[in-house]
Amino acid sequence: MTTPTALAPAQARARLHELTVIDVRTPGEYASGHLPGAHNIPLDHLEAALPALRTAAGRGDLLVVCASGARSATASAILAENGITAATLTGGTSAWARLGHDVHRPAGERTVWAMERQVRLAAGSLVLAGLAVGRRRPAARWLSAGIAGGLVFSALTDTCGMARVLAKLPHNRPRPADLDATLAALSG
Protein backbone atom coordinates (compact mmCIF):
# COMPACT_ATOMS: atom_id res chain seq x y z
CA MET A 1 0.00 0.00 0.00
CA THR A 2 1.39 3.42 -0.95
CA THR A 3 1.48 6.05 1.76
CA PRO A 4 -0.28 9.33 0.99
CA THR A 5 1.78 12.51 0.82
CA ALA A 6 0.63 13.68 4.27
CA LEU A 7 -0.97 11.92 7.21
CA ALA A 8 -3.04 13.64 9.87
CA PRO A 9 -1.93 12.79 13.42
CA ALA A 10 -4.94 10.49 13.93
CA GLN A 11 -4.13 8.60 10.71
CA ALA A 12 -0.48 8.27 11.65
CA ARG A 13 -1.37 7.07 15.14
CA ALA A 14 -3.64 4.36 13.71
CA ARG A 15 -0.84 3.18 11.40
CA LEU A 16 2.13 3.74 13.73
CA HIS A 17 2.80 -0.01 14.10
CA GLU A 18 3.33 -0.35 10.33
CA LEU A 19 5.29 2.86 9.69
CA THR A 20 9.00 3.53 9.98
CA VAL A 21 9.12 6.99 11.54
CA ILE A 22 12.08 9.24 10.70
CA ASP A 23 12.42 12.39 12.83
CA VAL A 24 14.51 14.98 10.97
CA ARG A 25 14.85 17.45 13.86
CA THR A 26 18.11 18.08 15.69
CA PRO A 27 19.09 15.52 18.34
CA GLY A 28 18.27 18.03 21.07
CA GLU A 29 14.78 18.57 19.72
CA TYR A 30 14.34 14.81 19.27
CA ALA A 31 15.33 14.24 22.90
CA SER A 32 12.72 16.78 24.03
CA GLY A 33 10.00 14.42 22.78
CA HIS A 34 9.34 12.30 19.71
CA LEU A 35 6.82 9.86 18.28
CA PRO A 36 7.10 6.34 19.69
CA GLY A 37 9.67 4.31 17.78
CA ALA A 38 10.96 7.28 15.79
CA HIS A 39 14.51 7.19 14.44
CA ASN A 40 16.47 10.46 14.56
CA ILE A 41 18.21 11.45 11.34
CA PRO A 42 18.74 15.23 11.34
CA LEU A 43 17.83 16.89 8.05
CA ASP A 44 21.44 17.85 7.33
CA HIS A 45 22.45 14.16 7.59
CA LEU A 46 19.68 12.87 5.32
CA GLU A 47 21.85 12.51 2.20
CA ALA A 48 24.27 10.21 4.06
CA ALA A 49 21.34 8.13 5.31
CA LEU A 50 19.82 7.49 1.86
CA PRO A 51 21.03 3.86 1.56
CA ALA A 52 19.59 2.95 4.97
CA LEU A 53 16.35 4.80 4.22
CA ARG A 54 16.03 3.05 0.86
CA THR A 55 16.35 -0.29 2.68
CA ALA A 56 13.78 0.72 5.30
CA ALA A 57 11.38 1.95 2.60
CA GLY A 58 11.66 -1.44 0.91
CA ARG A 59 10.24 -3.06 4.05
CA GLY A 60 7.32 -0.65 4.53
CA ASP A 61 6.08 2.91 4.47
CA LEU A 62 8.17 5.81 5.79
CA LEU A 63 6.75 8.72 7.78
CA VAL A 64 9.00 11.77 8.04
CA VAL A 65 8.34 14.13 10.95
CA CYS A 66 9.71 17.36 12.39
CA ALA A 67 8.34 20.01 14.75
CA SER A 68 5.80 21.65 12.45
CA GLY A 69 6.04 20.01 9.04
CA ALA A 70 8.41 22.35 7.19
CA ARG A 71 11.62 20.33 7.57
CA SER A 72 9.79 17.05 6.99
CA ALA A 73 8.39 18.43 3.71
CA THR A 74 11.95 19.29 2.66
CA ALA A 75 13.12 15.82 3.71
CA SER A 76 10.27 14.14 1.84
CA ALA A 77 11.21 16.09 -1.31
CA ILE A 78 14.86 15.03 -0.98
CA LEU A 79 13.78 11.43 -0.54
CA ALA A 80 11.46 11.65 -3.57
CA GLU A 81 14.33 13.03 -5.69
CA ASN A 82 16.21 9.87 -4.75
CA GLY A 83 13.33 7.49 -5.52
CA ILE A 84 12.17 7.01 -1.93
CA THR A 85 8.50 7.60 -1.11
CA ALA A 86 7.73 9.06 2.31
CA ALA A 87 4.72 10.71 3.88
CA THR A 88 4.86 13.66 6.26
CA LEU A 89 2.94 14.25 9.49
CA THR A 90 0.54 17.17 9.16
CA GLY A 91 1.45 19.72 11.82
CA GLY A 92 4.49 17.71 12.94
CA THR A 93 5.23 16.56 16.46
CA SER A 94 3.69 19.79 17.78
CA ALA A 95 0.26 18.77 16.45
CA TRP A 96 0.85 15.18 17.59
CA ALA A 97 1.56 16.27 21.19
CA ARG A 98 -1.18 18.92 21.19
CA LEU A 99 -3.71 16.18 20.43
CA GLY A 100 -2.50 14.23 23.46
CA HIS A 101 -0.79 11.41 21.57
CA ASP A 102 2.08 9.61 23.30
CA VAL A 103 5.46 11.37 23.13
CA HIS A 104 8.63 9.54 24.14
CA ARG A 105 11.58 11.17 25.89
CA PRO A 106 14.85 9.32 26.52
CA ALA A 107 15.46 8.82 30.24
CA GLY A 108 18.16 11.06 31.62
CA GLU A 109 18.39 13.23 28.50
CA ARG A 110 18.62 16.97 28.93
CA THR A 111 15.74 18.75 27.23
CA VAL A 112 16.80 21.18 24.52
CA TRP A 113 14.51 23.92 23.31
CA ALA A 114 12.74 23.47 20.00
CA MET A 115 14.58 25.10 17.09
CA GLU A 116 11.85 27.72 16.65
CA ARG A 117 12.30 28.76 20.29
CA GLN A 118 16.08 28.88 19.88
CA VAL A 119 15.66 31.12 16.83
CA ARG A 120 13.28 33.46 18.68
CA LEU A 121 15.76 33.78 21.57
CA ALA A 122 18.73 34.44 19.28
CA ALA A 123 16.85 36.89 17.03
CA GLY A 124 15.31 38.76 19.95
CA SER A 125 18.64 38.98 21.76
CA LEU A 126 20.42 40.32 18.68
CA VAL A 127 17.70 42.91 18.04
CA LEU A 128 17.85 44.09 21.67
CA ALA A 129 21.65 44.19 21.58
CA GLY A 130 21.57 46.23 18.37
CA LEU A 131 19.13 48.70 19.88
CA ALA A 132 20.96 48.96 23.21
CA VAL A 133 24.40 49.46 21.67
CA GLY A 134 22.79 51.71 19.04
CA ARG A 135 22.05 54.30 21.75
CA ARG A 136 25.79 55.02 21.93
CA ARG A 137 26.87 53.86 18.49
CA PRO A 138 24.05 54.47 15.98
CA ALA A 139 25.60 52.16 13.38
CA ALA A 140 24.85 49.19 15.68
CA ARG A 141 21.16 49.63 14.84
CA TRP A 142 21.97 48.01 11.50
CA LEU A 143 22.26 44.73 13.41
CA SER A 144 18.59 45.04 14.41
CA ALA A 145 17.65 45.99 10.86
CA GLY A 146 19.57 43.02 9.47
CA ILE A 147 17.84 40.60 11.82
CA ALA A 148 14.44 42.10 10.94
CA GLY A 149 15.20 41.71 7.25
CA GLY A 150 16.29 38.12 7.83
CA LEU A 151 13.05 37.35 9.63
CA VAL A 152 10.99 38.81 6.77
CA PHE A 153 13.02 36.82 4.22
CA SER A 154 12.59 33.70 6.37
CA ALA A 155 8.82 34.12 6.42
CA LEU A 156 8.58 34.77 2.68
CA THR A 157 10.76 31.82 1.66
CA ASP A 158 9.83 29.41 4.49
CA THR A 159 13.53 28.91 5.19
CA CYS A 160 15.62 29.93 8.15
CA GLY A 161 19.32 30.67 7.92
CA MET A 162 19.53 31.29 11.66
CA ALA A 163 18.11 27.81 12.34
CA ARG A 164 20.78 26.34 10.05
CA VAL A 165 23.48 28.11 12.05
CA LEU A 166 21.97 27.14 15.42
CA ALA A 167 21.65 23.51 14.27
CA LYS A 168 25.45 23.39 14.15
CA LEU A 169 25.80 24.08 17.89
CA PRO A 170 27.03 21.05 19.89
CA HIS A 171 23.73 20.43 21.71
CA ASN A 172 21.94 20.25 18.35
CA ARG A 173 24.41 17.84 16.69
CA PRO A 174 24.12 14.04 16.68
CA ARG A 175 26.82 12.01 18.31
CA PRO A 176 28.39 9.89 15.55
CA ALA A 177 27.69 6.67 17.47
CA ASP A 178 23.99 7.55 17.75
CA LEU A 179 23.65 8.24 14.04
CA ASP A 180 25.60 5.08 13.16
CA ALA A 181 23.31 2.99 15.42
CA THR A 182 20.21 4.53 13.83
CA LEU A 183 21.45 3.81 10.31
CA ALA A 184 22.37 0.23 11.28
CA ALA A 185 18.88 -0.32 12.74
CA LEU A 186 17.26 0.96 9.55
CA SER A 187 19.52 -1.12 7.32
CA GLY A 188 19.16 -4.33 9.28
Secondary structure as UniProt FT lines:
FT   STRAND          6..7
FT   HELIX           9..15
FT   HELIX           16..18
FT   STRAND          19..23
FT   HELIX           27..31
FT   TURN            36..37
FT   STRAND          39..40
FT   HELIX           43..45
FT   HELIX           47..49
FT   HELIX           50..59
FT   STRAND          61..65
FT   HELIX           70..81
FT   TURN            82..83
FT   STRAND          86..89
FT   TURN            90..91
FT   HELIX           92..98
FT   TURN            99..100
FT   TURN            107..108
FT   HELIX           115..134
FT   TURN            135..136
FT   HELIX           138..140
FT   HELIX           141..157
FT   HELIX           161..166
FT   TURN            167..168
FT   HELIX           170..172
FT   HELIX           176..187
//
